[in-house]
Amino acid sequence: MIPDQNRFESDPDAALGPVVGLPPGWSVGSPDAADRFDVARLARLLRDHERHGRGWAGAGVDDVLVEVSEHGLRMRENVVVRDADGEIQAWGSVHDRSVGRMLFVHVVARDLPDDIADRCAELLVEWARAQARAVGAARGLTTQQIDTGAFQGDERQARWLRESGFERVRTWWQMSRPVVPAELGLVPDPAHWEKDGVVIRLVRHGDGGLPDEDDLRRMHDVLEGAFVDHFNSSEETFEEFLHRLREDPGHRWDHWWLAELVDGPEPVPVGALVGTVSETRGGPDGSYVSYLGVLSAARGRGVAKGLLRTIVADAALRERDRVGLEVDADSPTGAAGLYTSMGWATKYVTESWHRDVPVA
């Protein structure tokens, strides 16, 4: 269940204690989601971070509000470092992602002197460690993982993580595939089609337009089962799953597909794909594969390929120009080979860095 109150320590002073090592007049506090200047500054920091790490920026105000809004704070907490003029120069965010797994994002302004930037980064990591202890204790754990990331080649971010006790544990290929209008014909109908005993369809909707809860639970069950043996998988309740995915600015209910085997007495859910919209300012939008999972018992039936063909055909129907996804570069499932064979190519690379924090 989603907690009525989040499991983090909301007071930065209580989490960090006395702060030293910052220039005179600098302070540590919380961002104000109702202050458009704070939100705009956080968006600029995030965009500068992306531009340095991969060559272009994609984040916007909506991405910031996922982290700092009242709705987002049900499962998150934030801290900022302000200079003597009140301008935000560093930002940290933590997300109670699932049992034993806390996501951590930290961004420091690129134009700060090295010694000040280093101190800001140290403070953000110290704060994240305190939050890991808080959320781990609230969940009754003895150890809490901090899961953070960096763009491959961002040596400043990698140095901060390495010096703070994080270990680089995984590499991820961020892939993209162009879409052309003719690919609408990849499947008979992106909303519902069948081949070789497999039906791929959108989740059902009721009279009020909301998705059928039984279908959503089938999606959750399939994805939990499909990823149970994958890298860093951890249990996530149905309520947490829906809450998190609905926060995505690109969330759309008509981008959720379920695959079922229908060659038995009853349909059996075996695959699921959660898609989102990747909006582009001044250009065509794209689609994105947030989740694709197939139960092991159904592998070899063409389910994954069918789901991928469906989202590509759907993107063509919507006049989008691309479909993106992320793949574990070290995955033993051969997913990367499937994606490459279907036209996906790596656009940039990210890394996962982990640190385990004793809760006591």
C-alpha positions in Angstrom: 0.0 0.0 0.0 1.0 3.6 -0.5 1.8 5.1 2.9 -0.4 8.0 4.2 2.9 9.7 5.1 6.2 9.1 3.4 8.9 7.1 5.2 11.6 9.8 4.8 12.9 12.5 7.2 11.3 15.7 5.8 13.5 18.1 7.8 16.9 18.5 6.1 18.4 19.9 9.4 17.3 16.7 11.2 18.8 14.5 8.5 22.1 16.3 8.2 22.8 18.0 11.5 25.0 21.1 11.5 26.3 21.9 8.0 29.9 23.1 7.6 32.1 23.7 4.6 29.8 25.9 2.5 30.6 29.5 1.6 29.2 32.2 3.9 25.5 32.8 3.4 24.9 29.4 1.7 22.2 27.2 3.2 20.5 23.8 2.9 16.8 23.4 2.8 13.8 22.1 0.8 12.6 23.3 -2.6 9.2 25.0 -2.9 7.0 23.3 -5.5 4.7 26.3 -5.4 7.5 28.7 -6.3 7.8 28.9 -10.1 11.4 30.2 -9.8 12.5 27.2 -7.7 10.8 24.8 -10.2 12.3 26.6 -13.2 15.8 26.6 -11.6 15.6 22.9 -10.8 14.6 22.2 -14.5 17.6 24.2 -15.7 19.9 22.3 -13.4 18.5 19.0 -14.6 18.7 20.1 -18.3 22.3 21.2 -17.9 23.2 17.9 -16.3 21.6 16.0 -19.2 23.2 18.2 -21.8 26.7 17.6 -20.3 26.1 13.9 -19.9 24.6 12.9 -23.2 24.8 16.0 -25.4 21.1 17.2 -25.3 18.5 18.0 -22.7 15.0 16.4 -22.5 13.7 17.2 -19.0 11.2 19.9 -18.3 9.1 21.3 -15.5 6.8 18.3 -15.5 9.7 16.0 -14.7 10.7 18.3 -11.8 7.1 18.3 -10.5 7.1 14.5 -10.3 9.9 14.8 -7.7 8.8 17.9 -5.7 5.0 18.2 -5.9 2.7 17.2 -3.0 1.7 14.1 -5.0 5.3 13.1 -5.6 6.2 13.6 -2.0 4.1 10.6 -0.9 7.1 8.5 -1.9 9.9 11.0 -2.2 11.9 13.7 -0.4 14.1 16.5 -1.7 16.9 18.8 -0.5 18.6 21.8 -2.1 21.7 23.9 -1.5 21.2 27.6 -2.0 23.9 30.3 -2.5 23.9 33.6 -0.6 21.4 35.0 -3.1 18.9 32.2 -2.5 19.7 30.6 -5.9 19.6 26.8 -5.9 23.0 25.4 -6.8 22.5 21.7 -6.0 19.6 19.3 -5.7 19.1 15.9 -4.3 16.0 13.7 -4.5 15.2 10.3 -3.1 12.5 7.9 -4.1 11.2 5.0 -1.9 11.0 2.8 -5.0 10.3 -0.6 -3.6 11.3 -2.9 -0.7 15.0 -2.4 0.0 15.6 -0.1 -3.0 15.8 3.7 -2.7 16.5 5.7 -5.8 18.8 8.8 -5.5 19.3 11.6 -8.0 21.7 14.4 -7.3 22.5 17.3 -9.5 25.1 20.1 -8.9 25.5 23.2 -11.0 28.1 22.8 -13.7 29.6 26.3 -13.3 30.6 26.1 -9.6 34.2 26.1 -8.5 35.4 22.5 -8.0 35.8 22.8 -4.2 32.3 24.1 -3.7 30.8 21.6 -6.1 32.6 18.8 -4.3 31.2 20.0 -0.9 27.7 20.2 -2.3 27.9 16.7 -3.7 29.2 15.4 -0.3 26.3 17.0 1.5 23.8 15.5 -0.9 25.3 12.0 -0.4 25.3 12.5 3.4 21.6 13.5 3.2 20.8 10.4 1.1 22.5 8.1 3.6 20.4 9.5 6.4 17.3 9.0 4.2 18.3 5.5 3.5 18.5 4.8 7.2 15.1 6.4 7.7 13.2 4.6 5.0 15.0 1.3 5.8 14.0 1.5 9.4 10.4 2.4 8.5 10.3 -0.8 6.3 11.8 -2.9 9.0 15.1 -3.6 7.1 18.6 -4.1 8.4 20.2 -2.8 5.2 18.9 -0.3 2.6 20.3 0.0 -0.9 20.8 3.4 -2.5 20.5 3.1 -6.3 21.8 6.0 -8.3 23.1 6.6 -11.8 25.3 8.5 -14.1 25.8 9.1 -17.8 28.7 7.1 -19.1 31.6 9.5 -19.5 30.5 11.9 -16.8 33.8 11.7 -14.9 32.8 14.3 -12.3 29.7 12.4 -11.3 31.5 9.0 -11.3 34.3 10.4 -9.1 31.8 11.7 -6.5 30.1 8.3 -6.4 33.3 6.3 -6.2 34.7 8.5 -3.4 31.4 8.2 -1.5 31.5 4.4 -1.4 29.3 3.6 -4.4 30.1 0.8 -6.7 29.4 0.8 -10.4 27.2 -2.4 -10.9 25.5 -2.2 -14.3 25.5 -0.6 -17.7 22.3 0.3 -19.7 21.9 1.0 -23.4 19.4 3.7 -24.1 18.1 2.7 -27.5 15.9 4.3 -30.2 14.3 3.1 -33.4 12.9 5.3 -36.2 9.3 4.8 -37.1 7.8 5.4 -40.6 4.1 5.6 -41.6 4.2 2.3 -43.5 4.9 0.5 -40.3 1.3 0.8 -39.3 0.9 -2.5 -41.2 3.3 -4.4 -38.8 0.2 -5.7 -37.0 -3.5 -6.0 -38.1 -4.7 -3.6 -35.3 -2.5 -2.2 -32.5 -5.6 -2.3 -30.2 -6.2 -6.0 -30.6 -4.7 -8.7 -32.8 -4.0 -12.5 -32.7 -1.5 -14.8 -34.2 -0.4 -18.4 -33.4 -2.5 -18.7 -30.3 -1.3 -15.3 -28.8 -3.6 -12.3 -28.4 -2.1 -8.9 -27.9 -4.6 -6.2 -26.8 -4.9 -2.9 -25.0 -6.1 -3.2 -21.4 -9.8 -3.0 -21.2 -11.7 0.2 -20.2 -15.0 0.6 -18.4 -17.8 3.0 -19.2 -16.2 5.8 -17.3 -13.0 5.5 -19.4 -10.9 4.1 -16.5 -8.9 0.9 -17.1 -10.3 -2.4 -15.8 -8.6 -3.1 -12.5 -8.4 -6.8 -13.2 -6.4 -6.1 -16.3 -4.1 -3.8 -14.4 -3.5 -6.5 -11.8 -2.8 -9.0 -14.6 -0.2 -6.5 -16.0 1.4 -6.1 -12.5 1.5 -9.9 -11.9 3.1 -10.5 -15.3 5.8 -7.9 -14.8 6.5 -9.0 -11.3 6.9 -12.5 -12.5 8.9 -11.7 -15.6 11.5 -9.6 -13.7 11.8 -11.7 -10.5 15.2 -13.1 -11.6 16.5 -10.0 -13.2 19.2 -7.7 -12.0 18.2 -5.7 -8.8 14.6 -6.8 -8.9 12.6 -6.0 -5.7 9.0 -6.5 -4.7 6.6 -3.7 -5.5 3.0 -3.8 -4.4 0.2 -3.2 -7.0 -0.6 0.2 -5.4 3.0 1.3 -5.5 3.3 0.1 -9.1 0.3 2.1 -10.2 1.2 5.2 -8.2 4.7 5.3 -9.7 3.8 4.8 -13.3 0.9 7.2 -13.2 3.4 9.9 -12.1 5.3 9.7 -15.4 4.5 12.9 -17.4 4.2 10.6 -20.5 1.7 8.2 -18.9 -1.3 7.2 -21.0 -3.7 4.4 -20.2 -4.1 3.6 -23.9 -0.4 2.6 -24.1 -0.7 -0.5 -21.9 -0.8 -3.8 -23.7 -1.4 -7.3 -22.4 -0.4 -10.5 -24.2 -2.4 -13.7 -23.5 -2.1 -17.3 -24.7 -5.5 -18.3 -26.0 -4.9 -21.9 -27.2 -6.2 -23.3 -23.9 -9.6 -23.3 -22.1 -9.0 -19.8 -20.7 -6.8 -16.9 -21.7 -3.5 -16.9 -19.8 -1.7 -13.6 -19.3 2.0 -14.1 -20.3 3.3 -10.7 -21.5 2.9 -7.0 -20.8 4.2 -3.8 -22.3 3.8 -0.4 -20.6 4.3 2.5 -23.1 4.5 6.2 -22.6 4.7 9.4 -24.7 8.1 11.1 -25.2 7.1 14.7 -26.0 9.4 16.8 -28.1 9.2 20.6 -28.1 8.7 21.8 -31.7 8.9 18.4 -33.3 7.2 15.0 -33.5 6.5 13.1 -30.3 7.9 9.6 -29.8 6.7 6.5 -27.9 8.8 4.8 -25.2 8.8 1.3 -23.8 8.8 1.8 -20.0 8.3 -1.9 -19.3 8.3 -5.1 -21.4 8.0 -8.4 -19.6 7.3 -12.0 -20.7 6.9 -14.9 -18.4 9.5 -17.6 -18.9 6.9 -20.3 -19.7 5.8 -18.3 -22.8 9.2 -17.4 -24.2 9.8 -18.7 -27.7 6.1 -17.9 -28.6 7.0 -14.5 -30.2 5.3 -12.6 -27.4 8.1 -10.0 -27.0 8.4 -9.4 -30.7 4.7 -9.1 -31.0 4.4 -6.5 -28.3 7.3 -4.5 -29.8 5.7 -4.6 -33.3 2.5 -3.4 -31.6 4.0 -0.3 -30.0 5.8 0.5 -33.3 2.6 0.2 -35.3 0.8 2.3 -32.7 3.5 5.0 -33.0 3.0 5.0 -36.7 -0.7 5.4 -36.3 -0.1 8.4 -34.0 2.3 9.9 -36.5 5.3 9.6 -34.2 8.8 9.3 -35.5 10.5 7.0 -33.0 10.2 4.4 -30.2 12.8 4.4 -27.4 13.7 1.9 -24.7 16.3 0.9 -22.2 18.1 -2.5 -22.1 20.5 -4.1 -19.6 23.8 -4.4 -21.5 24.6 -7.4 -19.3 21.3 -9.2 -19.5 21.5 -12.9 -20.1 18.1 -13.0 -21.8 19.3 -11.8 -25.2 17.0 -8.9 -25.2 19.6 -6.6 -26.7 20.0 -8.9 -29.7 16.2 -8.8 -30.3 16.1 -5.1 -30.2 19.0 -4.7 -32.5 17.5 -7.2 -35.0 14.3 -5.1 -35.0 16.0 -1.8 -35.8 16.9 -0.3 -32.4 20.3 1.3 -32.0 22.1 2.6 -28.9 21.8 6.4 -28.6 23.7 6.9 -25.3 24.8 4.8 -22.3 24.0 5.1 -18.6 25.4 3.4 -15.5 23.9 2.1 -12.2 25.8 2.8 -9.0 24.9 1.2 -5.7 25.7 1.5 -2.0 24.3 -0.5 0.8 23.6 1.4 4.0 23.3 -0.3 7.4 20.0 0.8 8.8 20.9 0.6 12.5 
